[in-house]
């Protein structure tokens, strides 16, 4: 390895902020905060979730989020769901109005065929006979 280009590798104390569990791990992180663990001082890095608090490892069904991410997502989803329902209701009303207008328009406009005079029919037949010859 080249010298003076790699960060310093050291033991760091990781603290789970939701449960308070602590564990040592080697890393290149350079945290400024320090704490004593098992009689020795270590740099401290706080993590929001670790294997001690994650539901997959603990077997708990409920996820306790200290930062409120789950609540934010739930609120956002509920707002979006309400907006979608409003849009669907508005589209349904517009569609119903359109069909009512079509039905009313058909009833108001009766189809009337004007009688064609016999003279026009005869003239039309004569023209076709002349063109065929």
C-alpha positions, 0 to 999 in steps of 0.5 A: 500500500502507498503511505499517507493516502489511506485513512487511519484504521481504528477501533470505534465504539458504536452506540445504538441510539434507540436501545443504548447498546454498545459494540466495538468495530474496526473502521476508518471513521474519525468521530470526535466524541469519545467514551469509556468502554470496558476500561478503555477510551474509544471514539464514539459513533451513534447509529440510529438502528443496529442489530439490537434494535432492528425488528428483523433481528429482534423478532418484534413486529413493530418497528420503533423509529426514533426519528419519525420516518415511519410516521412521516411516510404514513402521513404522506401516504394518507394525504396522497390516498385522499387526493387520489380518492377526490380525483376519482370521485371528480372523474366519475361525476364528470363522466356521469354528466357527460353521459347525461348530456349525451342522452338529453341531446339524443332525446332533444334532436329527433332524426327526421328524413326529408322526403325527396321529390320524385323529380330529383329521383327521376333526374338522378336515374336519367344521369346514371343511365346516360353515363353508363352508355 
